[in-house]
Structures are given as C-alpha cells and as structure tokens.
C-alpha cells in the first residue's frame, strides 16, 4: 500500500454569474474573486487572520453583490465592512489605500472613528 503523505482539501465558494464591475474610470470588467482575495490578504498580512476567516469575508462580499453591475467602490465598501468586523488594523490598511489617505490626519481620523465604535 502506498501513502502519499499529503492531505487534499476542497472548499465551496459562492460564485456569481457574470457580474460586471464598474471601475472608477467608467470601464467595466468581469468580477474576479481572486482580486478581492488578493486585496484582503495584503491588508491582513502578518495579522492574526486565518484562511478560513478570509474565505468567509470573500463569501460575504460576493453574496452581497447586487445586480448584474456593481461599482468598484461598492465592492471596496463591502470589503471594508468585513475587515472592520475581523481585524481593525487590516481595515485601516485597506481603507488607507482605497480612500487614498494623503496625510497622517486622515489616518488619525479613521482610527478615531474605529475607537468611537
């Protein structure tokens, strides 16, 4: 009997039929779950966030996409909502890029907003 010594796991994912994303410049492209995954993983880098939590956040984002077209801003807001629930530092990281923070005052404002909640 041969043993490979590896364990294989499959995951179920929520999938949406052909949702178009409306970018800030007005162009449209097909929704790509892997882009949301990459953005969340970057924000969660070196944070205590598990793969399972990341998959759950992505599933929640995908499940909340409404209609055949959705703005990139709406997707970013959904991602920020999920990150805020899981890890506030990851939320600030993502928000700083998405909202294009220009200075420390904007960081402080975002942090103050979190602390008040």
mmCIF file of the C-alpha atoms, coordinates in Angstrom:
data_MODEL
# 
_entry.id   MODEL 
# 
loop_
_atom_site.group_PDB 
_atom_site.id 
_atom_site.type_symbol 
_atom_site.label_atom_id 
_atom_site.label_alt_id 
_atom_site.label_comp_id 
_atom_site.label_asym_id 
_atom_site.label_entity_id 
_atom_site.label_seq_id 
_atom_site.pdbx_PDB_ins_code 
_atom_site.Cartn_x 
_atom_site.Cartn_y 
_atom_site.Cartn_z 
_atom_site.occupancy 
_atom_site.B_iso_or_equiv 
_atom_site.pdbx_formal_charge 
_atom_site.auth_seq_id 
_atom_site.auth_comp_id 
_atom_site.auth_asym_id 
_atom_site.auth_atom_id 
_atom_site.pdbx_PDB_model_num 
ATOM 1   C CA . UNK A 1 1   ? 0.000   0.000  0.000   1.00 0.00 ? 1   UNK A CA 1 
ATOM 2   C CA . UNK A 1 2   ? 1.363   3.417  -0.977  1.00 0.00 ? 2   UNK A CA 1 
ATOM 3   C CA . UNK A 1 3   ? 0.927   6.546  1.052   1.00 0.00 ? 3   UNK A CA 1 
ATOM 4   C CA . UNK A 1 4   ? 1.471   9.998  -0.349  1.00 0.00 ? 4   UNK A CA 1 
ATOM 5   C CA . UNK A 1 5   ? 1.553   11.790 2.994   1.00 0.00 ? 5   UNK A CA 1 
ATOM 6   C CA . UNK A 1 6   ? -0.448  14.767 1.700   1.00 0.00 ? 6   UNK A CA 1 
ATOM 7   C CA . UNK A 1 7   ? -3.909  15.907 2.592   1.00 0.00 ? 7   UNK A CA 1 
ATOM 8   C CA . UNK A 1 8   ? -6.155  17.470 -0.011  1.00 0.00 ? 8   UNK A CA 1 
ATOM 9   C CA . UNK A 1 9   ? -8.967  19.803 0.919   1.00 0.00 ? 9   UNK A CA 1 
ATOM 10  C CA . UNK A 1 10  ? -11.720 21.303 -1.182  1.00 0.00 ? 10  UNK A CA 1 
ATOM 11  C CA . UNK A 1 11  ? -13.632 24.461 -0.385  1.00 0.00 ? 11  UNK A CA 1 
ATOM 12  C CA . UNK A 1 12  ? -17.030 25.545 -1.540  1.00 0.00 ? 12  UNK A CA 1 
ATOM 13  C CA . UNK A 1 13  ? -17.252 29.139 -2.750  1.00 0.00 ? 13  UNK A CA 1 
ATOM 14  C CA . UNK A 1 14  ? -20.120 31.392 -3.606  1.00 0.00 ? 14  UNK A CA 1 
ATOM 15  C CA . UNK A 1 15  ? -19.959 32.122 -7.312  1.00 0.00 ? 15  UNK A CA 1 
ATOM 16  C CA . UNK A 1 16  ? -21.859 34.786 -9.198  1.00 0.00 ? 16  UNK A CA 1 
ATOM 17  C CA . UNK A 1 17  ? -22.748 34.650 -12.875 1.00 0.00 ? 17  UNK A CA 1 
ATOM 18  C CA . UNK A 1 18  ? -21.045 37.360 -14.875 1.00 0.00 ? 18  UNK A CA 1 
ATOM 19  C CA . UNK A 1 19  ? -21.167 40.370 -12.592 1.00 0.00 ? 19  UNK A CA 1 
ATOM 20  C CA . UNK A 1 20  ? -19.569 43.394 -14.211 1.00 0.00 ? 20  UNK A CA 1 
ATOM 21  C CA . UNK A 1 21  ? -17.509 45.764 -12.105 1.00 0.00 ? 21  UNK A CA 1 
ATOM 22  C CA . UNK A 1 22  ? -17.713 49.448 -12.973 1.00 0.00 ? 22  UNK A CA 1 
ATOM 23  C CA . UNK A 1 23  ? -14.265 50.899 -12.341 1.00 0.00 ? 23  UNK A CA 1 
ATOM 24  C CA . UNK A 1 24  ? -13.664 54.497 -11.234 1.00 0.00 ? 24  UNK A CA 1 
ATOM 25  C CA . UNK A 1 25  ? -12.702 55.465 -14.791 1.00 0.00 ? 25  UNK A CA 1 
ATOM 26  C CA . UNK A 1 26  ? -16.026 54.120 -16.090 1.00 0.00 ? 26  UNK A CA 1 
ATOM 27  C CA . UNK A 1 27  ? -14.643 50.977 -17.715 1.00 0.00 ? 27  UNK A CA 1 
ATOM 28  C CA . UNK A 1 28  ? -16.270 47.643 -16.990 1.00 0.00 ? 28  UNK A CA 1 
ATOM 29  C CA . UNK A 1 29  ? -14.680 44.288 -16.359 1.00 0.00 ? 29  UNK A CA 1 
ATOM 30  C CA . UNK A 1 30  ? -15.874 40.912 -15.177 1.00 0.00 ? 30  UNK A CA 1 
ATOM 31  C CA . UNK A 1 31  ? -15.845 40.454 -11.405 1.00 0.00 ? 31  UNK A CA 1 
ATOM 32  C CA . UNK A 1 32  ? -12.781 38.486 -10.341 1.00 0.00 ? 32  UNK A CA 1 
ATOM 33  C CA . UNK A 1 33  ? -12.988 36.860 -6.908  1.00 0.00 ? 33  UNK A CA 1 
ATOM 34  C CA . UNK A 1 34  ? -9.200  36.425 -6.861  1.00 0.00 ? 34  UNK A CA 1 
ATOM 35  C CA . UNK A 1 35  ? -8.720  40.217 -6.868  1.00 0.00 ? 35  UNK A CA 1 
ATOM 36  C CA . UNK A 1 36  ? -10.805 40.544 -3.711  1.00 0.00 ? 36  UNK A CA 1 
ATOM 37  C CA . UNK A 1 37  ? -8.852  37.656 -2.202  1.00 0.00 ? 37  UNK A CA 1 
ATOM 38  C CA . UNK A 1 38  ? -5.529  39.315 -3.014  1.00 0.00 ? 38  UNK A CA 1 
ATOM 39  C CA . UNK A 1 39  ? -6.596  42.700 -1.609  1.00 0.00 ? 39  UNK A CA 1 
ATOM 40  C CA . UNK A 1 40  ? -7.828  41.158 1.636   1.00 0.00 ? 40  UNK A CA 1 
ATOM 41  C CA . UNK A 1 41  ? -4.696  39.031 2.017   1.00 0.00 ? 41  UNK A CA 1 
ATOM 42  C CA . UNK A 1 42  ? -2.480  42.082 1.544   1.00 0.00 ? 42  UNK A CA 1 
ATOM 43  C CA . UNK A 1 43  ? -4.459  44.021 4.158   1.00 0.00 ? 43  UNK A CA 1 
ATOM 44  C CA . UNK A 1 44  ? -4.281  41.046 6.549   1.00 0.00 ? 44  UNK A CA 1 
ATOM 45  C CA . UNK A 1 45  ? -0.564  40.436 6.030   1.00 0.00 ? 45  UNK A CA 1 
ATOM 46  C CA . UNK A 1 46  ? 1.143   39.382 9.278   1.00 0.00 ? 46  UNK A CA 1 
ATOM 47  C CA . UNK A 1 47  ? -2.137  39.784 11.166  1.00 0.00 ? 47  UNK A CA 1 
ATOM 48  C CA . UNK A 1 48  ? -3.856  37.019 13.179  1.00 0.00 ? 48  UNK A CA 1 
ATOM 49  C CA . UNK A 1 49  ? -6.434  36.329 10.470  1.00 0.00 ? 49  UNK A CA 1 
ATOM 50  C CA . UNK A 1 50  ? -6.945  32.742 9.332   1.00 0.00 ? 50  UNK A CA 1 
ATOM 51  C CA . UNK A 1 51  ? -7.505  31.477 5.795   1.00 0.00 ? 51  UNK A CA 1 
ATOM 52  C CA . UNK A 1 52  ? -10.986 30.432 6.882   1.00 0.00 ? 52  UNK A CA 1 
ATOM 53  C CA . UNK A 1 53  ? -11.777 33.982 8.032   1.00 0.00 ? 53  UNK A CA 1 
ATOM 54  C CA . UNK A 1 54  ? -10.516 35.350 4.712   1.00 0.00 ? 54  UNK A CA 1 
ATOM 55  C CA . UNK A 1 55  ? -12.645 32.889 2.717   1.00 0.00 ? 55  UNK A CA 1 
ATOM 56  C CA . UNK A 1 56  ? -15.669 33.811 4.832   1.00 0.00 ? 56  UNK A CA 1 
ATOM 57  C CA . UNK A 1 57  ? -15.097 37.533 4.251   1.00 0.00 ? 57  UNK A CA 1 
ATOM 58  C CA . UNK A 1 58  ? -14.839 36.968 0.494   1.00 0.00 ? 58  UNK A CA 1 
ATOM 59  C CA . UNK A 1 59  ? -18.007 34.846 0.514   1.00 0.00 ? 59  UNK A CA 1 
ATOM 60  C CA . UNK A 1 60  ? -19.859 37.635 2.347   1.00 0.00 ? 60  UNK A CA 1 
ATOM 61  C CA . UNK A 1 61  ? -18.643 40.216 -0.181  1.00 0.00 ? 61  UNK A CA 1 
ATOM 62  C CA . UNK A 1 62  ? -19.722 38.037 -3.124  1.00 0.00 ? 62  UNK A CA 1 
ATOM 63  C CA . UNK A 1 63  ? -23.076 37.238 -1.503  1.00 0.00 ? 63  UNK A CA 1 
ATOM 64  C CA . UNK A 1 64  ? -23.795 40.959 -1.106  1.00 0.00 ? 64  UNK A CA 1 
ATOM 65  C CA . UNK A 1 65  ? -23.155 41.893 -4.728  1.00 0.00 ? 65  UNK A CA 1 
ATOM 66  C CA . UNK A 1 66  ? -26.481 43.040 -6.104  1.00 0.00 ? 66  UNK A CA 1 
ATOM 67  C CA . UNK A 1 67  ? -27.444 43.121 -9.752  1.00 0.00 ? 67  UNK A CA 1 
ATOM 68  C CA . UNK A 1 68  ? -25.512 42.470 -12.943 1.00 0.00 ? 68  UNK A CA 1 
ATOM 69  C CA . UNK A 1 69  ? -23.255 45.511 -12.479 1.00 0.00 ? 69  UNK A CA 1 
ATOM 70  C CA . UNK A 1 70  ? -21.635 46.790 -9.316  1.00 0.00 ? 70  UNK A CA 1 
ATOM 71  C CA . UNK A 1 71  ? -19.231 49.666 -8.760  1.00 0.00 ? 71  UNK A CA 1 
ATOM 72  C CA . UNK A 1 72  ? -15.697 49.032 -7.587  1.00 0.00 ? 72  UNK A CA 1 
ATOM 73  C CA . UNK A 1 73  ? -16.468 51.482 -4.767  1.00 0.00 ? 73  UNK A CA 1 
ATOM 74  C CA . UNK A 1 74  ? -19.347 49.266 -3.572  1.00 0.00 ? 74  UNK A CA 1 
ATOM 75  C CA . UNK A 1 75  ? -17.054 46.229 -3.547  1.00 0.00 ? 75  UNK A CA 1 
ATOM 76  C CA . UNK A 1 76  ? -14.437 48.185 -1.580  1.00 0.00 ? 76  UNK A CA 1 
ATOM 77  C CA . UNK A 1 77  ? -17.092 49.265 0.949   1.00 0.00 ? 77  UNK A CA 1 
ATOM 78  C CA . UNK A 1 78  ? -18.174 45.630 1.376   1.00 0.00 ? 78  UNK A CA 1 
ATOM 79  C CA . UNK A 1 79  ? -14.541 44.579 1.890   1.00 0.00 ? 79  UNK A CA 1 
ATOM 80  C CA . UNK A 1 80  ? -14.009 47.332 4.463   1.00 0.00 ? 80  UNK A CA 1 
ATOM 81  C CA . UNK A 1 81  ? -17.145 46.269 6.316   1.00 0.00 ? 81  UNK A CA 1 
ATOM 82  C CA . UNK A 1 82  ? -15.890 42.684 6.526   1.00 0.00 ? 82  UNK A CA 1 
ATOM 83  C CA . UNK A 1 83  ? -12.359 43.702 7.533   1.00 0.00 ? 83  UNK A CA 1 
ATOM 84  C CA . UNK A 1 84  ? -13.708 46.017 10.233  1.00 0.00 ? 84  UNK A CA 1 
ATOM 85  C CA . UNK A 1 85  ? -15.507 43.050 11.835  1.00 0.00 ? 85  UNK A CA 1 
ATOM 86  C CA . UNK A 1 86  ? -12.420 40.807 11.744  1.00 0.00 ? 86  UNK A CA 1 
ATOM 87  C CA . UNK A 1 87  ? -9.318  42.971 12.234  1.00 0.00 ? 87  UNK A CA 1 
ATOM 88  C CA . UNK A 1 88  ? -9.200  46.744 12.713  1.00 0.00 ? 88  UNK A CA 1 
ATOM 89  C CA . UNK A 1 89  ? -5.565  47.064 11.631  1.00 0.00 ? 89  UNK A CA 1 
ATOM 90  C CA . UNK A 1 90  ? -6.300  45.265 8.367   1.00 0.00 ? 90  UNK A CA 1 
ATOM 91  C CA . UNK A 1 91  ? -9.314  47.549 7.955   1.00 0.00 ? 91  UNK A CA 1 
ATOM 92  C CA . UNK A 1 92  ? -7.118  50.660 8.319   1.00 0.00 ? 92  UNK A CA 1 
ATOM 93  C CA . UNK A 1 93  ? -4.569  49.240 5.879   1.00 0.00 ? 93  UNK A CA 1 
ATOM 94  C CA . UNK A 1 94  ? -7.226  48.588 3.253   1.00 0.00 ? 94  UNK A CA 1 
ATOM 95  C CA . UNK A 1 95  ? -9.024  51.886 3.875   1.00 0.00 ? 95  UNK A CA 1 
ATOM 96  C CA . UNK A 1 96  ? -5.786  53.865 3.547   1.00 0.00 ? 96  UNK A CA 1 
ATOM 97  C CA . UNK A 1 97  ? -5.282  52.531 0.028   1.00 0.00 ? 97  UNK A CA 1 
ATOM 98  C CA . UNK A 1 98  ? -8.927  52.573 -1.059  1.00 0.00 ? 98  UNK A CA 1 
ATOM 99  C CA . UNK A 1 99  ? -9.638  56.041 0.327   1.00 0.00 ? 99  UNK A CA 1 
ATOM 100 C CA . UNK A 1 100 ? -6.210  57.259 -0.799  1.00 0.00 ? 100 UNK A CA 1 
ATOM 101 C CA . UNK A 1 101 ? -5.192  58.834 2.512   1.00 0.00 ? 101 UNK A CA 1 
ATOM 102 C CA . UNK A 1 102 ? -2.994  61.831 1.762   1.00 0.00 ? 102 UNK A CA 1 
ATOM 103 C CA . UNK A 1 103 ? -1.631  62.548 5.240   1.00 0.00 ? 103 UNK A CA 1 
ATOM 104 C CA . UNK A 1 104 ? -1.474  61.456 8.869   1.00 0.00 ? 104 UNK A CA 1 
ATOM 105 C CA . UNK A 1 105 ? -4.594  63.463 9.730   1.00 0.00 ? 105 UNK A CA 1 
ATOM 106 C CA . UNK A 1 106 ? -6.680  61.146 7.548   1.00 0.00 ? 106 UNK A CA 1 
ATOM 107 C CA . UNK A 1 107 ? -5.176  58.104 9.297   1.00 0.00 ? 107 UNK A CA 1 
ATOM 108 C CA . UNK A 1 108 ? -5.959  59.616 12.690  1.00 0.00 ? 108 UNK A CA 1 
ATOM 109 C CA . UNK A 1 109 ? -9.497  60.391 11.629  1.00 0.00 ? 109 UNK A CA 1 
ATOM 110 C CA . UNK A 1 110 ? -10.062 56.785 10.519  1.00 0.00 ? 110 UNK A CA 1 
ATOM 111 C CA . UNK A 1 111 ? -8.534  55.428 13.732  1.00 0.00 ? 111 UNK A CA 1 
ATOM 112 C CA . UNK A 1 112 ? -10.634 57.796 15.850  1.00 0.00 ? 112 UNK A CA 1 
ATOM 113 C CA . UNK A 1 113 ? -13.727 56.583 14.022  1.00 0.00 ? 113 UNK A CA 1 
ATOM 114 C CA . UNK A 1 114 ? -12.866 52.983 14.970  1.00 0.00 ? 114 UNK A CA 1 
ATOM 115 C CA . UNK A 1 115 ? -12.153 53.849 18.602  1.00 0.00 ? 115 UNK A CA 1 
ATOM 116 C CA . UNK A 1 116 ? -15.524 55.609 18.961  1.00 0.00 ? 116 UNK A CA 1 
ATOM 117 C CA . UNK A 1 117 ? -17.379 52.443 17.882  1.00 0.00 ? 117 UNK A CA 1 
# 
